Amino acid sequence: MTTRTDTNVLDELIAERGHLVIDGAMGTELFARGLPAGDAPERMNLDMTEAVQAVHRAYVEAGSDIILTNSFGGTSYRLALHKLDDRVVEINEAAARNARVAADEPERRVLVAGSMGPTGELIVPLGDLEPAAAKAAFAAQAEGLTKGGADILWIETMSSLEEIEAAFTGAREASDLPITVTLSFDTAGRTMMGVTGTLAAETLTELGVAAIGANCGNNLPETEAALAEIRAATHVPVISKANAGIPEWHGAELSYSGSPEVMGAHAHRVRSAGIQIIGGCCGNSPAHVAAIRGVLDGTIPVPDVVVAEAPVRATGDGAARRGRRRRG
């Protein structure tokens, strides 16, 4: 069992390894292992522990240094949709415990990051959720993840600075683990609530997070542009956990355009831009993570992949910036 200390385990591991690889998508892997359509993935932490552990194990075997718990929808607000809101601490503790099993199997150190996604509610005045209630919801989730053996608390897919503040302060009240935050950047390099990479980096650095970054997102060029802004505005490690290309409907099936080669080339680009913690979000499988690992370690050549042109972006000084068609 990994022993936690008061030191920042992310900084320690980055200093040791130079860069860290995160895992990929959770939901699609759970569906492939029996998650019923419409059910809560978090329920599987209690009822299908071996399936959840198998997903974590596959990502560890693919080369992940960090694996995220199956607890993205682990607040009371999300769990209430499945009548599980009275089991928040139990479910999150089980989520961390399942990841801990897989993380502790190899001889190398693998970190367990407690995934904390949005509540799905809007904080006042835009919605009805009071900041104190949001903070309490995230505190309960953080309590369970910490009890289960997480090394880090990983606040992800955020769009609102107000919700991030509630999540961070709630988590900090319940746990002394390092806390990271990633936001989802969409059209024009802003989150759904209008937050830029620069504003996010400046605000969250001041808040005291252990690392800042982008996950999910509209497409790879937008995510990479946001990451560049974040990298330029903070001294803390930066995280990239992008979707595998662009989502596409094929009949009733949703798939992503990005192959393992596309994500391997993306990993090379963002690592060259100073990003230290790299993995994948929606559409990324263990094969994608293995490609990221191989490219970053130099055991796989950088794929010769064409990247679609990024849209025109306005920088802080009003100048236009246009992405270029790039290869690996």
Residue pairs with C-beta under 8 A, 6 or more apart in sequence:
1 100
1 104
1 149
2 100
2 103
2 104
2 109
2 111
2 112
2 149
2 151
4 151
4 177
6 176
8 178
8 210
9 111
9 151
9 152
9 178
10 20
10 111
10 152
10 178
10 180
10 210
10 211
10 237
10 277
11 210
11 237
13 20
13 65
13 109
13 111
14 20
14 237
14 276
14 277
17 65
18 276
19 271
19 276
19 277
19 278
19 296
20 65
20 66
20 276
20 277
20 278
21 63
21 64
21 65
21 66
21 278
21 279
21 289
21 292
21 293
21 296
22 64
22 65
22 66
22 67
22 68
22 113
22 239
22 241
22 277
22 278
22 279
22 280
22 289
23 56
23 59
23 62
23 64
23 66
23 67
23 68
23 279
23 280
23 289
24 59
24 62
24 244
24 279
24 280
24 281
24 284
24 285
24 286
24 288
24 289
25 244
25 280
25 281
25 282
25 283
25 284
25 285
26 41
26 55
26 68
26 70
26 72
26 115
27 35
27 41
27 282
28 282
28 283
28 285
29 55
29 58
29 285
29 286
30 41
30 44
30 51
30 52
30 55
30 70
31 37
33 48
33 51
33 54
33 55
34 48
34 51
35 41
35 44
35 48
35 51
39 82
40 73
40 78
40 79
40 81
40 82
40 84
41 70
41 72
41 73
42 70
42 71
42 72
42 73
42 74
42 79
42 84
42 91
42 92
42 95
43 82
43 84
43 91
44 51
44 52
44 70
45 52
45 70
45 71
45 91
45 94
45 95
45 98
46 87
46 90
46 91
46 94
49 94
49 98
52 70
52 95
52 98
53 98
53 99
53 101
53 102
55 70
56 67
56 98
56 99
56 101
56 102
56 103
57 102
57 105
58 286
59 67
59 102
59 286
59 289
60 67
60 102
60 103
60 105
60 106
60 110
61 286
62 286
62 287
62 289
62 290
62 293
63 289
63 290
63 292
63 293
63 294
63 297
64 110
64 279
64 289
64 293
65 108
65 109
65 110
65 111
66 110
66 111
66 112
66 113
66 152
66 277
66 279
67 99
67 102
67 103
67 110
67 111
67 112
67 113
68 99
68 113
68 114
68 115
68 154
68 156
69 92
69 95
69 96
69 98
69 99
69 112
69 113
69 114
69 115
69 145
69 148
69 150
70 95
70 98
70 99
70 115
71 91
71 92
71 95
71 96
71 114
71 115
71 116
71 141
71 144
71 145
72 115
72 116
72 117
72 156
72 157
73 79
73 117
74 88
74 91
74 92
74 95
74 115
74 116
74 117
74 141
74 144
74 145
75 88
75 116
75 117
75 119
75 137
75 138
75 140
75 141
76 85
76 88
76 137
76 140
77 85
77 119
77 120
77 121
77 129
77 137
78 117
78 119
78 120
79 85
79 87
79 88
79 91
84 91
88 137
88 140
88 141
88 144
89 140
89 143
89 144
89 147
90 144
91 144
92 114
92 140
92 141
92 142
92 143
92 144
92 145
92 148
93 144
93 145
93 147
93 148
94 148
95 114
95 115
95 144
95 145
95 148
96 112
96 114
96 144
96 145
96 146
96 147
96 148
96 149
96 150
97 148
97 149
99 112
99 148
99 149
99 150
100 112
100 148
100 149
100 150
102 110
103 110
103 111
103 112
104 110
111 151
111 152
112 149
112 150
112 151
112 152
113 150
113 151
113 152
113 153
113 154
113 180
114 141
114 142
114 145
114 146
114 148
114 150
114 152
114 153
114 154
114 177
115 154
115 156
116 138
116 141
116 142
116 145
116 153
116 154
116 155
116 156
116 167
116 171
117 156
117 157
118 157
118 158
118 159
118 160
118 163
119 129
119 134
119 137
119 163
121 127
121 128
121 129
121 134
122 128
122 129
122 160
123 129
123 130
123 131
123 134
123 160
123 162
123 163
123 166
124 130
124 131
131 162
131 165
131 166
134 163
134 166
134 167
134 170
135 166
135 167
135 169
135 170
135 173
136 170
137 170
138 155
138 166
138 167
138 170
138 171
139 170
139 171
139 173
139 174
140 174
141 171
142 153
142 170
142 171
142 173
142 174
142 175
142 177
143 174
143 175
145 153
145 175
146 153
146 174
146 175
146 177
150 177
151 177
151 178
152 177
152 178
152 179
152 180
152 210
153 171
153 175
153 177
153 178
153 179
153 180
154 179
154 180
154 182
155 164
155 167
155 168
155 171
155 179
155 180
155 181
155 182
156 181
156 182
156 215
156 216
156 241
157 182
157 183
157 184
157 215
157 216
157 281
158 164
158 167
158 181
158 182
158 183
158 184
158 191
159 183
159 184
159 191
159 192
159 193
159 195
160 191
160 193
160 195
161 193
161 195
161 199
161 200
161 203
164 181
164 183
164 204
164 207
165 207
167 181
168 179
168 181
168 207
168 209
171 177
171 179
172 179
178 210
178 211
179 208
179 209
179 210
180 209
180 210
180 211
180 212
180 213
180 239
181 200
181 204
181 209
181 211
181 212
181 213
182 212
182 213
182 214
182 215
182 239
182 241
183 191
183 195
183 197
183 200
183 213
183 214
183 215
183 226
184 191
184 192
184 214
184 215
184 216
184 217
185 191
185 197
185 214
185 217
185 218
185 222
185 223
185 225
185 226
186 192
186 217
186 218
186 222
187 218
187 222
187 311
188 311
188 313
188 314
189 196
189 197
189 222
189 225
189 226
189 229
189 313
190 196
191 200
196 226
196 229
197 214
197 225
197 226
197 227
197 228
197 229
197 230
197 233
198 229
198 230
198 232
198 233
198 316
200 212
200 230
201 212
201 229
201 230
201 231
201 232
201 233
201 234
202 233
202 234
204 212
204 234
205 212
205 233
205 234
205 235
205 236
209 236
210 236
210 237
211 236
211 237
211 238
211 239
211 277
212 230
212 234
212 236
212 237
212 238
212 239
213 227
213 230
213 238
213 239
213 240
213 241
213 275
213 277
214 223
214 226
214 227
214 230
214 239
214 240
214 241
214 242
215 239
215 240
215 241
215 242
215 281
216 241
216 242
216 243
216 281
216 282
217 223
217 226
217 242
217 243
217 281
219 243
219 245
219 246
219 308
220 242
220 243
220 245
220 258
220 262
220 266
220 307
220 308
221 307
221 308
221 309
221 310
221 311
221 323
222 310
222 311
223 240
223 242
223 243
224 240
224 242
224 266
224 269
224 270
224 273
224 310
225 310
225 313
225 321
225 323
227 238
227 240
227 270
227 273
227 275
228 273
230 238
231 238
231 273
231 274
231 275
237 276
237 277
238 274
238 275
238 276
238 277
239 275
239 277
239 278
240 266
240 267
240 270
240 275
240 277
240 278
240 279
241 278
241 279
241 280
241 281
242 263
242 266
242 280
242 281
243 256
243 258
243 280
243 281
243 282
243 283
243 284
244 256
244 257
244 258
244 259
244 262
244 263
244 280
244 281
244 282
244 283
244 284
244 288
245 256
245 257
245 258
245 259
245 262
245 283
246 256
246 257
246 258
247 254
247 255
247 256
247 257
247 282
247 283
248 254
248 255
248 256
248 257
255 283
256 282
256 283
256 284
258 266
258 283
258 284
258 288
259 288
260 285
260 287
260 288
260 290
260 291
261 291
261 303
261 305
262 303
262 305
263 280
263 284
263 288
263 291
263 292
264 291
264 292
264 294
264 295
264 300
264 302
264 303
264 305
264 328
265 295
265 302
265 303
265 304
265 305
265 307
265 327
265 328
266 307
267 278
267 291
267 292
267 295
267 296
268 295
268 296
268 302
268 328
269 307
269 326
269 328
270 278
271 278
271 296
278 292
278 296
279 289
279 292
280 288
280 289
280 292
291 300
291 303
294 300
295 301
295 302
295 303
302 328
303 328
304 327
304 328
305 327
305 328
306 325
306 326
306 327
307 323
307 325
307 326
307 327
308 325
309 322
309 323
309 324
309 325
310 322
310 323
310 324
311 322
311 323
312 320
312 321
312 322
313 320
313 321
313 322
313 323
314 320
314 321
315 321
